[in-house]
Amino acid sequence: MSRWMFRITALACAASVILGTAPVEAADAAKGKVAFVKHGCWQCHGNEGQGSLITSNNKVLAPDPLPYEAFAAFVRSTNRAMPPYSEQVLPNEDLADIHAYLQSIPKGRDAKSIPLLNQ
């Protein structure tokens, strides 16, 4: 595990205990897709979390998003290109639903399984 990922994971665990950002048990991927659009996540991360070449960060969120605790800690406390989203702006329920939506996005097909790409 890289130092960066270790630090994010440690921060996430501490933040989840302090801030109470444990995932909502009944997170809903369909509601998460709506919240992803409503809160403007798609503008930098693409419609399905695939990233965007238009923005400088081009952060890919799906498939395989960060574990919820790390995801929530980053969204709440980031000081990078993405502004932090407080609970007043992005409620915990919406955040959990967005995470569920990102988890629901299937992995793309392997290029070897696409005939046109193998010609």
N, C-alpha and C positions, 0 to 999 in steps of 0.2 A: 504494500500500500504506500503510495507516495506521501511525502510529508504534507503536501497541500491537502490531500483527501483526508489524512489523519486529523489535521487541524480542523477541517470543516466538520468531520464527524464528531470530534470532541466538543467543538463549539455547539453543534446541533444538540447533542445530548444535554449539555449544560443549559442551553436555552430552553429546551423542552421542559426541563424540570422547573426552571425559574419562571418562564412565561406561560407555562401550561398549554403548550401548543401540540399536545398529543392529537393524532388524527381522529376525526370523528368516525365512529364505528360504521355508520351508515352512509359513508361518502358515496356520492352518485356521479358516475361518469357523464351522464347526459346533462345534468345540471352543471358539471364542471366544464363541459364544452361551451355552454352558454356563458358561464362566468369568465372563461378564457377570452372570449370575444368582448364581453361587457367591460372588463378591466383593461383591455388593450394589449394583452399578452401577445396576441398574434402579430402585432405591428413589428416586433423585433424577433420573435421566435417562430414565425410562420404559422399557418393555419393548423398544423398538426404537430407543433413543437419541433419541426425539422430544422429550424434556423433560417436565417434570411441573409442573402448576400448584400442586401441594401443597407443593413445596419452594420456598424463597425464591430459589434460584439459577436454576431452570428452564433449565438449559443444554442446548441441543440439540446432539447429537453426530453425528446421521446424518439424511439422507444427507450425503455430503461431509465426513467428519471432517477434522480438522487433518492435515497430513502426519505420518507416523509419528514423526519426530524431535521435532517440536513437541509432539505428543500425549504421547510418553513423557516428555519433559522436564517438561511440566506435571504429569502424574500423579505423578512422582517428587519434585517440588520445590514444589508449590503451597503457598501460605500464605494462601489465601483460604478460602471456606466449605467447600471440599472438603479433607479431610485428605490429606497426602502418603502415597502407598503405596510403601513400601520394597520392594526385591526379595525380602526375606524374607516379606513379606505377599503380594505379587503378583509372582510370578516373571516374568522377561523373556519366557518362552515364552507364558505366559498373556496378558501385555500385548500381544504381537504378534498372538495369536489374537483378542483382543478388538478390536483395530484392524481385522483382516481381517473380522470379523463386521460392524463398523460400515460398512466399505466395501461389504459385500455387500448392504446394505439398499437396495432400489431407491427412487428418488424417487417421491413420490406423484403421482397423476394431476393434470393441470392442471384447475382448476375448470371451465374452459370446455368440457372434454370430458365432463362429467357432466351429462346432460340435466336432471335434477331441479333442479340448481343454476342452470340458465339459464332457468327458467320465470318 
